[in-house]
Amino acid sequence: MGNISIIVRLKAPDPAAMTAMSTFRRIYPETCPDSLERYDYWCFMNPCLGRETVSGIVSRYHDIVNPNKQTWSFIDEFSKLVDRSEDRMLWIDVLVTDKIDSVSENWTAILRRNSSEVEGVICSVLWRFGFASGISFDNARNRVLDLTVSTYRDHGLLANPVSQKIDLSAPLRM
């Protein structure tokens, strides 16, 4: 069947994104993005009935998506929802996944124990950096790398390459 991914977002402003943005403005004002968003990214590996299986899992497990606090969508639906061509911003997406990930392992075990609907689950964090028009894609990408990847104590903030995989292939590039 193939993997199916969803993203989950808080209905209220995300405190992690707000804190990161505040820190970027203070420490890296010259490379700071104009906007920063954070999502939980869930990849369900080979769900037996595709989207129907994933929708059922999401509706049963409020630890994945709490309907009182969060919204979710499939990746392709999300891409349509956030078509921001009118905002004239350049968006760069970074997916950060722990190399040793107990959350993914635990959810895989829970879902396998309760049914054999999926082969596994991978939980990640998707960061979306928005830059005002006029910046080149390469310049924005370099800024995102500088802001994201920790290379020494006062450089990078969102991902440690020693323990995390950083994917800048932009799964949601628009």
ZILIN-V896887 format. One record per residue. N is the residue number from 1. SS is DSSP state (H for helix, E for strand, L for the rest). PHI is phi in degrees with one decimal (NA if undefined). PSI is psi in radians with two decimals (999 if undefined). Layout:
n	ss	phi	psi
N	SS	PHI	PSI
N	SS	PHI	PSI
//
This chain:
n	ss	phi	psi
1	L	NA	-0.86
2	L	112.0	2.91
3	L	-83.1	2.57
4	E	-127.2	2.25
5	E	-114.9	2.57
6	E	-128.7	2.81
7	E	-125.1	2.57
8	E	-123.9	2.35
9	E	-132.1	2.52
10	E	-68.4	2.52
11	L	-70.7	-0.64
12	L	-85.0	2.88
13	L	-55.6	2.42
14	L	-79.8	2.04
15	H	-64.4	-0.57
16	H	-66.4	-0.74
17	H	-67.3	-0.69
18	H	-64.8	-0.73
19	H	-65.6	-0.77
20	H	-61.6	-0.78
21	H	-63.4	-0.72
22	H	-61.8	-0.73
23	H	-66.0	-0.77
24	H	-57.9	-0.78
25	H	-61.9	-0.64
26	H	-78.7	-0.79
27	H	-92.2	-0.62
28	L	-125.8	0.99
29	L	-60.6	-0.53
30	L	-76.7	-0.36
31	L	-115.7	0.05
32	L	-62.2	2.39
33	L	-72.2	2.90
34	L	-84.1	-0.37
35	E	-150.4	2.60
36	E	-143.1	2.27
37	E	-128.6	2.64
38	E	-130.0	2.42
39	E	-135.4	2.61
40	E	-83.8	2.32
41	E	-115.6	2.11
42	E	-117.6	2.19
43	E	-112.7	2.07
44	E	-99.9	2.09
45	E	-86.4	2.11
46	L	49.8	1.00
47	L	-64.3	2.38
48	L	-61.1	-0.64
49	L	-114.0	0.41
50	L	64.8	-2.31
51	H	-59.6	-0.62
52	H	-60.5	-0.74
53	H	-63.0	-0.82
54	H	-63.7	-0.76
55	H	-59.7	-0.70
56	H	-64.7	-0.74
57	H	-62.5	-0.81
58	H	-61.7	-0.70
59	H	-73.3	-0.48
60	H	-83.0	-0.59
61	L	-110.8	1.75
62	L	-76.1	-0.08
63	L	-77.9	-0.38
64	L	-82.2	-0.91
65	L	-135.3	1.97
66	L	-88.7	1.89
67	L	-62.6	-0.32
68	L	-76.8	-0.43
69	L	-120.3	-0.31
70	E	-132.9	2.78
71	E	-121.5	2.76
72	E	-145.1	2.82
73	E	-158.5	2.76
74	E	-69.8	2.68
75	H	-54.9	-0.83
76	H	-66.1	-0.62
77	H	-67.9	-0.67
78	H	-61.9	-0.75
79	H	-57.4	-0.67
80	H	-71.2	-0.66
81	H	-65.4	-0.62
82	L	-103.5	0.44
83	L	-64.7	1.76
84	L	-110.4	0.68
85	H	-57.6	-0.49
86	H	-75.7	-0.33
87	H	-82.4	-0.14
88	L	56.5	0.53
89	L	-103.8	2.66
90	E	-96.7	2.15
91	E	-107.5	2.27
92	E	-119.9	2.25
93	E	-107.0	2.43
94	E	-129.6	2.20
95	E	-103.1	2.17
96	E	-115.3	2.13
97	E	-128.4	2.30
98	E	-65.7	2.38
99	L	-68.6	-0.71
100	L	-111.9	1.91
101	L	-123.5	1.72
102	H	-69.5	-0.51
103	H	-63.5	-0.86
104	H	-62.5	-0.75
105	H	-62.5	-0.76
106	H	-65.8	-0.76
107	H	-66.4	-0.65
108	H	-60.3	-0.79
109	H	-64.0	-0.74
110	H	-62.3	-0.84
111	H	-68.0	-0.64
112	H	-68.6	-0.64
113	H	-66.8	-0.67
114	H	-87.8	-0.32
115	L	-175.1	3.02
116	L	-112.5	0.74
117	L	-72.9	-0.51
118	L	-135.7	2.69
119	L	-78.8	-0.50
120	E	-177.7	3.06
121	E	-135.3	2.44
122	E	-123.6	2.16
123	E	-105.7	2.30
124	E	-139.9	3.10
125	E	-119.9	2.28
126	E	-105.9	2.13
127	E	-105.9	2.31
128	E	-115.8	2.06
129	E	-101.1	2.21
130	E	-111.0	2.26
131	E	-121.1	2.48
132	L	-61.2	2.69
133	L	-60.2	2.72
134	L	104.8	-0.26
135	L	-92.9	2.48
136	L	-77.0	2.70
137	H	-58.9	-0.77
138	H	-63.3	-0.73
139	H	-64.3	-0.78
140	H	-62.6	-0.76
141	H	-61.0	-0.76
142	H	-63.2	-0.70
143	H	-62.2	-0.76
144	H	-60.7	-0.78
145	H	-61.2	-0.78
146	H	-61.3	-0.69
147	H	-77.3	-0.53
148	H	-87.3	-0.95
149	E	-83.6	2.09
150	E	-75.9	2.08
151	L	-114.8	-0.38
152	E	-160.0	3.10
153	L	-51.5	-0.71
154	L	-110.8	0.53
155	E	-137.9	2.19
156	L	81.6	2.67
157	L	-139.9	-0.53
158	L	-102.7	-0.26
159	E	-151.5	2.42
160	E	-106.1	1.97
161	L	-65.5	-0.25
162	L	-70.2	-0.69
163	L	-115.6	-0.05
164	E	-133.5	2.58
165	E	-93.6	2.28
166	E	-112.2	2.07
167	E	-113.0	1.95
168	L	-103.3	0.31
169	L	-75.4	0.02
170	L	56.1	1.34
171	L	-61.2	-0.29
172	L	-120.4	0.39
173	L	-51.4	2.36
174	L	-123.8	999
//
